Amino acid sequence: MTDMTRSTENHENYDLRSVIERLKKYDNEYVETNEPVDPAAELSGVYRYVGAGGTVMRPTRTGPAMVFNKIKGYDDFRVLIGLLSSRQRVARILGAPKEELARLLRDAVHKAIDPIVIANEQAVCQEVIHLASDEGFDLRTLLPAPTNTPEDAGPYFTMGMCYAADPQTGEHDVTIHRLCVQGKDEISMYFVPGRHLDQFRIKAEQAGNALPITISIGVDPAIEIGACFEPPTTPLGFDELSIAGGLRGRAVELVQGVAVNARAIANAEVVIEGELIPDYRVREDQHTNTGKAMPEFPGYTGDAQAAVPVIKVKAVTHRKHPILQTCIGPSDEHTNLAGIPTEASILGMVERALPGLVKNVHCPSPGTGKYMAVLQINKRSLQDEGRQRQAALLAFSAFSELKHVFLVDEDVDIFDLNDVIWAMTTRYQGDADTIFIPGVRCHPLDPSQDPAFSSSIRAHGITCKTIYDCTVPYHLKANFQRSQFMEVDVDRFLPGFSNLTQ
């Protein structure tokens, strides 16, 4: 697909509804149901079989995005799940081959376009307005926030674009967080340590102030993917909405909130406006006492946090006949949201330091998009021998939550884990090709990163990062040539075959 064609398609896809219309043109990318569904565990229970994939307990599969048109107890709402749970679907949404998404996102960082603010009367996200001061206002009956499982701490918003400004500099940041409905106008917000919005919250709290914030749900997926970039690619103060601008070739449109001094995404399906209250915490499972939060990306249910900050909701606005977007925590939706920006970050950093050495990067489903990366190495001469391991070290620097890096040669398909494991089987010796880096801070949601699991771990969230070098030593490459087959036109024998394999 040419850049010009991609630019035209991106210009036509600027909100959730236009993207859904685009997906309807393809087979097996989008389905709807009119069967009434309960948002409490049943909705996710259905999609687990339809298309969740990822680290969800088997049986599950890669399948279409799904809209539930009838939500029990919520007459006007529809719920979309699994929009990004297929890499091929992400590629179609962004207008690039699925193997080129890392480069597409890397380039978008360098072509970033700052968001703009439009007038309130132009913002479709404010077609309907509910103020918390209205009699009878209650988040629990207003929005059909699902639970993933029966033991969740409560209903969660899992695909909310949380947007706020640094109270000292005015710089903005957008990220996705675990948001649990705790009452008629309260939402708890879980921060993994180091997140930028948490830094904004801490600054406001230290000054004794609330932090105005908006949560935009149901937006252009380019925004959702761009929001998942992390340092060092997007340092504190870098507004990731500008990456979505670079992806689409047009600025993301924002609108001033109706009840708080914060901006929201103007074409969102739903916007929640509120304030993070200083010095106020709640127990995440205060209503269920299960000790559980919700299923997280490693495939396990996260522990409920004893004390999490709280958003006091001031208003909810939405489009007419809105679509609430959600996801299953361990699904491949997380793999693609987290993994593709990680691929772009690794590719960008390694290319700057070691030009031409790494052909491509993939963060596959079993690694959850965060814990595992496969680097495709192109050793051009004997001088490149050993640099593949430098590339792995750079990958750890580019993304601090990475746990395992697999290095493979240029003839290995990094998007086919069968091929990666084949390389590990025939081009790897455990005693010579495994590099351990113990005692490094990683991610707290991996349950193996705990002293109870291994005496070598000093504190929860610390791990042994590992490099698996499955590349052939340069001087032996001639001995590891794969069998070469004749190139043929399969369509001559099976007409339309190439279309079926795309």
C-alpha positions in Angstrom: 0.0 0.0 0.0 1.5 3.4 -1.0 2.0 6.2 1.5 -0.5 8.3 -0.5 -3.2 5.6 -0.2 -2.5 5.1 3.5 -2.8 8.9 4.1 -6.2 9.0 2.4 -7.5 6.1 4.3 -6.3 7.5 7.6 -8.0 10.8 6.9 -11.3 9.0 6.4 -10.9 7.2 9.7 -11.0 9.7 12.6 -13.4 8.3 15.2 -14.7 5.0 16.4 -17.8 4.9 14.2 -15.8 5.5 11.0 -13.4 2.7 11.9 -16.3 0.3 12.5 -17.7 1.2 9.1 -14.3 0.4 7.6 -14.1 -3.0 9.3 -17.6 -4.0 8.0 -16.0 -4.1 4.5 -13.9 -7.1 5.5 -14.9 -10.7 6.2 -14.6 -11.9 9.8 -13.5 -8.6 11.3 -16.7 -7.4 12.9 -19.9 -9.0 14.2 -23.0 -7.8 16.1 -25.6 -9.5 18.3 -29.1 -8.4 19.3 -29.2 -11.1 22.1 -29.6 -9.3 25.5 -26.4 -9.6 27.6 -25.6 -8.9 31.2 -22.5 -6.6 31.5 -21.7 -8.4 34.8 -19.3 -11.1 33.6 -21.6 -12.5 30.9 -20.4 -10.2 28.2 -16.7 -11.0 28.7 -17.6 -14.6 29.1 -19.1 -14.6 25.6 -16.2 -12.8 24.0 -13.7 -15.1 25.7 -14.8 -17.7 23.1 -15.4 -15.4 20.2 -12.1 -13.5 19.9 -10.1 -12.7 23.1 -7.0 -14.7 22.5 -3.9 -13.5 24.4 -3.2 -15.1 27.8 -6.9 -15.8 28.4 -7.5 -19.3 29.8 -8.1 -21.8 27.0 -10.3 -22.4 25.1 -10.1 -19.0 23.4 -9.2 -17.8 19.9 -8.5 -14.8 17.6 -11.7 -13.6 16.2 -13.8 -10.5 15.1 -14.5 -7.4 17.1 -18.0 -7.7 18.6 -20.8 -5.2 19.4 -23.6 -6.1 21.9 -26.6 -4.0 20.8 -28.8 -4.9 23.8 -27.3 -4.4 27.3 -29.6 -5.5 30.2 -30.5 -2.5 32.2 -29.1 0.1 29.8 -31.5 0.7 26.9 -29.6 3.3 25.0 -26.1 1.8 25.2 -24.2 -0.6 23.0 -20.9 -2.2 24.1 -17.9 -2.9 21.8 -15.2 -5.4 22.8 -12.1 -6.8 21.1 -11.6 -4.0 18.5 -7.8 -4.4 18.7 -7.5 -8.1 19.6 -6.2 -9.0 16.1 -2.9 -7.7 14.7 -4.4 -8.0 11.2 -7.3 -5.8 12.3 -5.0 -3.2 13.8 -3.1 -3.2 10.5 -6.4 -2.6 8.6 -7.4 0.2 11.0 -4.0 2.0 10.6 -3.6 1.3 6.9 -0.3 -0.6 6.9 0.9 -4.2 6.6 0.9 -6.0 9.9 4.6 -6.6 9.7 5.2 -2.9 9.2 3.3 -1.5 12.2 6.4 -1.0 14.4 7.9 1.2 11.6 4.6 3.0 11.1 4.4 4.0 14.8 8.1 4.8 15.0 7.7 7.2 12.1 4.5 8.7 13.6 6.5 9.8 16.7 8.8 11.8 14.4 5.8 13.2 12.5 3.8 14.1 15.5 1.0 16.6 15.2 -0.2 18.5 18.3 -3.9 18.2 19.2 -6.2 21.2 18.8 -9.2 22.5 20.8 -12.5 23.0 19.1 -15.7 24.8 20.3 -18.0 22.9 22.6 -20.9 23.1 20.2 -18.8 21.2 17.6 -18.0 18.3 19.9 -20.2 15.3 19.4 -19.1 13.8 22.7 -21.2 16.5 24.4 -24.5 15.8 22.5 -25.9 14.5 25.8 -24.8 15.9 29.2 -25.4 14.5 32.7 -24.1 16.6 35.6 -23.3 15.0 39.0 -25.4 17.8 40.6 -28.5 16.5 38.8 -30.9 14.6 41.0 -30.6 10.9 40.6 -27.1 10.9 39.0 -25.5 7.5 39.4 -22.6 6.1 37.4 -23.7 2.6 38.2 -27.0 2.9 36.4 -25.9 5.5 33.8 -22.9 3.6 32.2 -22.8 -0.2 31.5 -19.2 -0.7 32.8 -18.6 -4.5 32.6 -16.9 -6.9 34.9 -14.6 -9.4 33.4 -15.3 -12.2 35.9 -17.7 -12.8 38.8 -15.0 -12.1 41.4 -14.0 -8.7 40.1 -13.8 -5.9 42.6 -16.6 -4.1 40.7 -17.4 -2.8 37.2 -14.3 -1.5 35.4 -13.7 1.0 32.6 -10.8 -0.7 30.8 -10.5 1.4 27.7 -10.6 4.9 29.1 -8.2 7.5 27.7 -7.2 9.3 30.9 -6.1 12.9 30.1 -4.8 15.5 32.5 -2.3 18.4 32.7 0.8 18.8 34.8 -0.4 21.4 37.4 3.0 23.1 37.3 3.9 23.1 33.6 0.6 22.7 31.8 2.0 19.8 29.7 -0.6 17.1 29.0 -0.4 13.3 29.1 -2.8 10.5 28.1 -2.7 6.9 29.4 -4.9 3.9 30.1 -5.5 2.8 33.7 -7.6 0.4 35.7 -10.7 2.3 36.7 -13.2 0.7 39.1 -16.7 2.2 39.8 -16.9 2.6 43.6 -20.1 4.5 44.0 -22.6 6.8 42.3 -19.9 9.5 41.6 -16.6 7.8 42.6 -14.1 5.8 40.5 -10.9 4.4 41.9 -7.7 4.7 39.8 -4.8 2.3 40.0 -1.4 3.6 39.0 1.6 1.4 38.4 4.5 3.3 40.0 6.1 5.8 37.7 3.2 6.6 35.4 3.1 10.2 34.2 -0.4 11.0 35.3 0.5 9.8 38.8 3.3 12.3 38.8 0.8 15.0 37.9 -1.5 13.8 40.7 1.3 13.8 43.2 2.3 17.4 42.3 -1.4 18.5 42.8 -1.8 16.6 46.0 1.4 18.0 47.5 0.0 21.5 46.8 -3.3 20.4 48.5 -5.2 20.5 45.2 -7.4 18.2 43.2 -6.2 17.2 39.7 -8.9 17.7 37.0 -9.1 14.8 34.6 -11.2 13.4 31.8 -11.8 9.8 30.7 -12.6 9.5 27.0 -14.1 6.1 26.0 -14.7 4.9 22.5 -12.2 6.9 20.3 -10.2 6.4 17.2 -8.0 3.4 17.9 -4.9 5.4 16.7 -5.4 7.4 19.9 -5.6 4.2 22.0 -2.4 2.8 20.5 -0.5 6.1 20.6 -1.4 6.5 24.3 0.5 3.3 25.1 4.0 4.7 24.3 6.2 5.0 27.3 9.6 6.6 28.2 12.2 7.0 26.8 10.3 7.4 23.5 7.7 9.7 25.2 9.3 11.4 28.2 7.3 13.3 30.9 5.5 16.2 29.2 5.2 14.5 25.8 1.5 14.4 24.8 0.9 11.0 23.1 -2.1 12.4 21.4 0.3 14.0 19.0 1.4 10.5 17.9 -2.2 9.7 16.9 -2.0 13.0 14.9 1.1 11.7 13.1 -0.6 8.4 12.4 -3.7 10.0 10.9 -2.0 13.0 9.3 -4.5 15.3 11.2 -4.7 16.8 14.7 -6.7 15.1 17.3 -9.6 17.4 18.3 -10.1 18.2 22.0 -12.9 20.0 23.8 -13.1 21.8 27.1 -15.0 19.9 29.8 -18.4 21.1 30.8 -17.7 20.6 34.6 -14.0 20.6 35.1 -11.0 22.5 33.9 -9.7 19.7 31.6 -9.8 18.7 28.0 -11.5 15.6 26.5 -11.4 13.9 23.1 -14.1 15.7 21.1 -15.4 12.7 19.1 -15.3 10.2 22.0 -18.5 8.1 22.5 -18.4 8.8 26.2 -16.5 11.2 28.4 -16.3 11.1 32.2 -15.2 14.4 33.8 -13.9 14.5 37.4 -11.1 15.4 39.8 -8.5 13.2 41.6 -9.1 14.1 45.2 -6.0 14.8 47.3 -5.4 12.6 50.4 -8.4 10.4 49.7 -8.0 6.6 49.2 -10.3 3.6 49.1 -9.8 -0.1 49.2 -10.2 -1.3 45.6 -12.5 -4.3 46.6 -14.4 -2.5 49.4 -17.7 -3.7 48.0 -16.8 -7.4 47.3 -14.1 -8.2 49.8 -12.7 -10.8 47.4 -9.1 -9.6 47.5 -9.3 -9.5 43.7 -9.3 -6.6 41.3 -9.8 -7.8 37.7 -8.0 -10.1 35.2 -4.7 -8.4 34.1 -2.6 -8.9 31.1 -0.3 -11.7 32.4 -3.4 -13.9 32.6 -4.0 -13.8 36.3 -6.4 -11.7 38.3 -4.7 -8.8 39.9 -4.7 -8.3 43.7 -7.1 -5.6 44.9 -5.1 -2.6 46.1 -5.5 -1.6 49.8 -5.5 2.1 49.1 -6.0 3.7 45.7 -6.7 7.3 44.6 -10.2 8.3 43.8 -11.8 10.4 41.0 -14.8 12.4 42.1 -17.0 12.5 39.0 -18.5 15.9 38.1 -20.2 15.0 34.8 -20.7 12.4 32.1 -21.3 13.4 28.5 -21.8 11.2 25.5 -22.9 10.9 21.9 -26.5 9.9 21.0 -26.9 6.1 21.0 -23.4 5.7 22.4 -21.0 2.8 22.1 -19.1 2.0 25.3 -15.8 0.3 24.5 -14.2 -2.3 26.8 -11.7 -5.1 26.7 -10.7 -8.3 28.5 -7.6 -7.6 30.5 -5.5 -10.6 29.4 -6.8 -10.6 25.8 -4.7 -9.9 22.7 -6.2 -6.4 22.7 -3.6 -5.7 25.4 -0.9 -7.4 23.4 -1.4 -5.0 20.5 -2.0 -1.9 22.6 1.1 -2.4 24.6 3.2 -4.4 22.2 3.2 -2.5 19.0 4.3 0.8 20.6 7.0 -1.2 22.4 8.2 -2.6 19.1 8.4 0.9 17.7 10.4 2.1 20.7 12.9 -0.7 20.5 13.3 -0.4 16.8 13.8 3.3 17.1 16.4 3.1 19.8 18.4 0.2 18.3 18.4 1.8 14.8 19.9 5.0 16.2 22.7 3.1 18.0 23.3 0.2 15.6 22.0 1.2 12.1 20.9 -1.7 9.9 21.5 -4.5 12.5 17.9 -5.1 13.5 15.4 -5.6 10.6 12.3 -5.8 12.7 10.8 -6.4 16.2 7.8 -8.3 17.5 6.3 -8.4 20.9 4.1 -11.5 20.6 1.0 -12.6 22.4 2.5 -15.0 25.0 4.7 -12.2 26.2 1.6 -10.0 26.7 3.1 -7.1 24.7 5.3 -6.1 27.6 7.4 -9.0 28.8 8.9 -10.5 25.6 10.4 -9.2 22.4 11.8 -11.1 19.4 14.5 -9.1 17.4 15.3 -10.1 13.8 19.0 -9.7 13.4 20.9 -9.1 10.1 24.6 -9.9 10.6 26.3 -8.3 7.6 29.9 -9.2 8.5 32.1 -10.7 11.2 32.1 -7.2 12.8 28.4 -7.6 13.6 29.1 -10.7 15.7 28.3 -9.8 19.4 26.3 -6.7 18.4 23.1 -8.7 18.5 23.5 -8.9 22.3 24.1 -5.1 22.4 20.8 -4.8 20.6 19.1 -6.8 23.3 20.6 -4.6 26.0 19.3 -1.6 24.1 15.8 -3.2 24.0 15.8 -3.5 27.8 16.8 0.2 27.9 14.0 1.2 25.5 11.4 -0.6 27.5 12.1 -1.2 31.2 9.2 -3.7 31.7 10.7 -6.1 29.2 11.7 -9.5 30.7 12.9 -11.8 27.9 14.5 -11.0 24.5 14.9 -13.6 21.8 17.4 -12.9 19.1 16.9 -14.7 15.7 18.5 -14.4 12.2 17.0 -12.6 9.3 15.6 -15.8 7.7 13.3 -16.4 10.7 9.7 -15.2 10.7 9.4 -13.3 14.0 5.6 -13.2 13.6 5.5 -17.0 13.6 6.4 -18.4 17.0 6.8 -21.9 15.5 9.7 -20.5 13.5 11.2 -18.7 16.5 11.1 -21.9 18.6 12.6 -23.8 15.6 15.5 -21.3 15.7 15.9 -21.9 19.4 15.9 -25.6 18.8 18.6 -25.7 16.1 20.6 -22.5 16.7 20.8 -22.2 20.5 22.8 -23.8 23.2 21.6 -23.0 26.7 25.0 -22.8 28.4 26.6 -20.5 25.8 23.7 -18.5 24.5 21.7 -17.5 27.6 22.6 -14.2 29.2 21.2 -13.5 32.6 20.8 -10.0 34.0 19.6 -10.6 37.6 18.2 -8.1 40.1 16.6 -5.7 37.7 13.3 -3.8 38.4 10.5 -5.0 36.0 6.7 -5.1 36.4 4.7 -5.8 39.6 2.0 -7.8 37.9 4.2 -10.7 37.0 3.6 -13.1 40.0 6.9 -14.9 39.5 8.8 -11.6 40.3 8.6 -12.2 44.1 10.8 -13.5 46.9 8.3 -16.2 47.5 8.9 -17.6 44.0 12.7 -17.5 44.2 15.2 -16.7 46.9 17.3 -14.8 44.3 14.6 -12.1 44.1 15.1 -9.4 46.7 11.8 -7.6 46.5 8.5 -7.8 44.6 8.7 -6.5 41.0 12.4 -7.4 40.6 13.3 -10.1 38.1 16.1 -11.8 36.2 16.0 -10.4 32.7 17.2 -12.9 30.1 18.6 -12.8 26.6 18.2 -15.9 24.4 20.6 -15.6 21.5 19.3 -17.9 18.8 21.4 -16.5 16.0 24.0 -18.4 14.1 27.6 -17.3 14.7 28.6 -15.3 11.6 31.4 -17.6 10.5 29.0 -20.6 10.5 26.2 -19.1 8.5 26.9 -21.2 5.4 26.2 -24.3 7.5 22.8 -23.2 8.5 21.1 -22.4 5.2 17.4 -23.4 5.1 16.2 -25.6 2.3 15.2 -23.5 -0.7 12.0 -24.2 -2.6 10.9 -23.2 -6.1 8.9 -20.0 -6.3 5.6 -20.6 -7.9 2.2 -18.9 -8.5 -0.1 -20.9 -6.2 -3.1 -18.9 -7.6 -2.7 -20.8 -10.9 -3.5 -24.0 -9.1 -5.9 -22.6 -6.4 -7.5 -19.4 -7.7 -7.9 -16.8 -4.9 -5.5 -18.6 -2.6 -3.3 -15.5 -1.9 -6.4 -13.6 -0.8 -7.3 -16.3 1.7 -3.8 -16.1 3.3 -3.7 -12.4 3.8 
